[in-house]
Amino acid sequence: MTTMSKHVLCYGDSMSWGIVPGTRQRHPYEQRWTGVLQSLLGAGVRVVEECLNGRTTAWDDPFRPQRNGRDLLLPILHSHAPIDLVVLFLGTNDLQSMYGVGAYESSLGAGVLVDIVQGCRSEPMEAAPKVLLVAPPRIGRPCGAMEEKFRGAAEKSAQFSRCYRRVADERGCFFLDAAELIQASEVDGVHLDAPQHRQFAVGIHRPVAQILDLPQAQAEG
């Protein structure tokens, strides 16, 4: 029997939940980036999905409750402890037109989430988990059901990289710019197709393996 030696919690939104662009369907587990990452890291690491459609960093959705990522993060950390690494991959939904905020405000929300993780001492952990903050990819040309929801978001999303990097630098956590790895699907301009999920998993695999200090073979996949 294999003993899980490392635990990675992925805290995200529909990008990580795996919504199929242009639909309300979900990519199968083995096609979602979290599932692909699990296969790349191997049996000694457990990748935990905690992803929800519509989740924001710190804003309340007036139409769908419990989408505020700040409110649910700490109970989730306690639930899944011990955790070695938390991957925070949120912010795209902050740019929905109804919130009226940009990448800077979104990065402030992301900073709050980093603070929660870095201040967490869930039993039986003696130290807080490490944090990998992921700046969301740029939004393309929102279309279909995404067109009005993300009106004006493409221009705002161009500032994700700069704003999120600043937050990571200020808090001394690890940083990854998703815009360097993937771009939004042309189907709806927001979400990821299956090949993009794999592409992101391959891109995030090495930094995750290095943060966890895994053997070279696991780091190379």
Secondary structure, DSSP 8 states (H G I E B T S, - for coil): -----EEEEEEE-HHHHTB-TTSS-B--GGGSHHHHHHHHH-TTEEEEEEE-TT-BSS---SSSSS-BHHHHHHHHHHHH-S-SEEEEE--GGGGSTTT---HHHHHHHHHHHHHHHHT---TT-SS--EEEEEE--------TTHHHHTTTHHHHHTTHHHHHHHHHHHHT-EEEEGGGT----TTTSSS--HHHHHHHHHHHHHHHHHHTT--HHHHH-
